[in-house]
């Protein structure tokens, strides 16, 4: 299957992720280039690949002022794709709770995620497909590293915290530049987000600028960073929950030969972790 020569390197991962997706997949269609591209790929997989699954699109109407409500249902109708609408005024909540000038992404994403998970569970959808791509994953890794003090990103597949939903990210191995080129070629009716993407002090934008500079000055660095996320060596880090450092050098009596002075007790710290 060839949706686009620009996305060929990532399409294989989409096929593998969707293959295990039971029978019903719900795609969050936000109106951005990523969600339109993913919808196109899922439709192509549904038609051509040896994978049997039902597909539906859903949009969360956050009651943003000036949001063109007709664009997404009209597009799905023209493509013969079942469309669902969730109406929840998360826009007012975010604007009321988050101080002016502060990043709204954390609260907004949690509200959106909660509404989507609840809808999927209620309607019987077994998989939720999100449009996060390779660059999103790398940016999230650095956001957590710099601001949360954790080595954490976004996996291609995960189980939601409440255990009711499985989330898949078929674009996980696709580069943003390829998705942008494909979306421009397809002339999707893109809807800009004026709630989060327009924030000039957005932390993610700073990370994106840093990575953009690295792309220019150090070819291949971004690819190596993403490759590293799939090649982790717990014994070479310092997380005692991932590796039994205390058990190293244990004598026959079961008592460590030396005190574990290299691994002090972990302090409980409140961190600003980015999802």
N, C-alpha and C positions, 0 to 999 in steps of 0.2 A: 504494500500500500504506500503510495506517495502522495501525501497531502501537499508537501512543499519540499523542494530540494534544500531549502534553508533550514528546515526543521528535521531532516532525516535522522540526525544523530540522536534526537530526543524521542522520536516516534516509537522506537523499539521499546523504550521504557514505559510509554503509555500503554502499549499493547500488553506488556507483562503485568502492569498494575491492574488493568481493567479485567484481565482474564480471570482473576480470582474474585471478581465482584458480584458473586451470587447472580441475581437477576435484575436488580433495580438500582440505577444510579441517578442521583440528584445532583445537578450541576448548578452552582451558584453563579448566575449571570448578572454581573454588576454593571456591564456596559462599557468596561474598559477593554483595551486591546488583548489583554491576557485571557479574560473570560470568553471573549468572542472566538479567539483562536482555539482555546480548549474545546469549546462547543463544536467547532468545525471538525476537530480531530475526533471527538467522541462520536459524532454523527458518521464520519467516514469509517471508523472502526466498527460501528454497529452494522453498517451496510456491507462491508467487504471482508472484515476479519472473521475467523472462525470462533467468534465469541458471542454468546447469546446473552444479551442484557437489554432491559428496557431503559429508556433515557428520558428525563424530563428536566426542564430548566426552571429555576426559581429566582425571583428577585426580591430583595428586602427593600420595601419602600420606607425609607427613613424620614420621610417628610421634609426633605431638604427643599428650601425655597427655589422655585424655578425648575425643579426636576421634570424633564419631559416624559411624562408617564406613559405615553403611547409608543415610544420607540421600541422598547424591548418586546412587549406583547405583539406588536405589529411585525417585528422581525421574525419572531418564533412562529407566528402564524404563517408567514410567507414561506418558511422552511419546513412546515409541517411538524414542528417540535412542540410537544405538550408544555404548557407554561403555567406556572403557579406564582401568585403574588402574596407576599407576607407584608402586612402593614403594621409598622411599629414605629412610633415617633422617638427614635433614638437620637435624632438630631437635637431636639429640644433638651433632652437629658444631658447630652454631652456639653452643649453650650451653657447649660445652667450649672453643671458640676465642675467643669474644668475652667480654671482661671484664665483670663485673657492672656494670650501670649504663650501659654503652655501647650505641650503636645497633646492632641486629642486621641491619638491612635490607640493607646492602651485601652481606655474605656470604650471607645467606639468598637474596637475589634471584639472585646468581651461581650458587649451587648448583641452585636451581629451574630457572633458564634452561638450564644445562648438561644437566640430566636431561631436560627437555622437548625440547630441540633434538636430543639423541641419539635419543630415542624416535621423534620425527617422521621423522628421516632413515632410521632402521631400518625403520619401518613404511610408508614411502613417502608420507607426507603432504607435499603441496607448499606448503601455507600454514598458518601458525599464527595463530589469531585471539586477541588479548588484549583485556581489558576496560578498558584505560585510557581515561579520558574527558578532556574539556577541562581540568577543574580539576587533574587529575593532571599534565597536560602543563605547565601554568603553574607549578605547585608545583615540578616538576622543573627548570624553567628557573631559578627563583630559588634553588633549592638549589645548582645548579651555579654560578650567578653569585656567591652569597654565600660558599659554602664551597669551591668548586673554581676560581674565577677563570676560568670559561669561559662563553661564550654557547652553551648547548646545552640541548635539551629532549628530547622524544620525537616522532618523525614518525609520521604516519598509516600509513606503509609503510616497511619497511627490509629490507635483506639482512643476515642474521646475520654475525657476525665470521668464522665458518668458511666462509661462502659456500654452505652447504647448505640453509638455510631462509629463506623470506620471511615476515616477520612483518607482520600487518596489525592495525590498531586501528580498527575500524569505529565506535567510540563517540567518536572523537577530537573531533568537533564537538558533542558532547552535554554539557550542563551537569550537574554532579553532583546538583544539587537536583531536576532533572527525572527523573534515573535513580532517585533515592531515592523520589520520589513514585510513580513507576511501580511500583517493587518493592514498596512498601507496598500499593498497590492490587491487585497480583497475589498478595500474601501468599506470596512465595517462602519456602522453608524455609531461611532464612539461617543460616549457621554462622559464629559470631564467631571471629576469629583472636586467640588468646591468646599468640602468639609475638611479633608486632610491633606490632599496633594498640594494645595495652595499655601500651606503654612511655610513661611520663609525660614523659620528657625527649626524645622523638622530635623530631628537627629538622624533619621534615615537618609535625608538629603546630604548631610555632611559625610556619612559613610559612603554614599554613592559617589560623591565627588572624590573622595580618597581613592576608591577603587578605580574610578575613571582615570585618575592620574597614574595609577599603577599600570593600567592597561596600556597607556601611551609609552611609559618609560621602561616597563619590564614585561615584554611579551611573554605570555605563557604563565604568568604568576597567578592570575585568576583561576585558570584551569587547574593549576597545582593545588590551590587552596581548596577548591571543590573536591578534587581527588583525595585530599587529606582527610576530608570529612568522612570518607568511606574506608579509611585505613588508619584506625585508631589503635594505639598500643597502650592499654591501661597500665601495664607494668612500668611504663616509662613516664607516667604522670604521677599524681599524688592523691588520688581519690581512693580512700580506704574502702569505700562501698563497691568499687569496681575491681579492686585487687587486694589480696590478703597480704599486706606488707608485714603485719605483725607476726604472721606465720612463717616468715622467712627465717631460716636458721634455727628452727625449733629443735631442741635436743630430744633424745629418746624419752625423757621424762615428761615431755609435753610442755616444758617451760622454756620460753625464749631464752637464748644464750645471753643476750644483752637486752637492756631495757630499750623500749621503742622510743628513744628520745628524739629520733628524726621525724616522728609523726606526732606532733602535739595534738591535744584534744581539740576537735573542731568546735569553734565558737558559733553560736547561733546568731546570724547576722541577717537583718532584713535587707533584701536586695531588690533593686528595681530591674526585674528580669523582663526582657522583651520577648513576646510570643511571635 
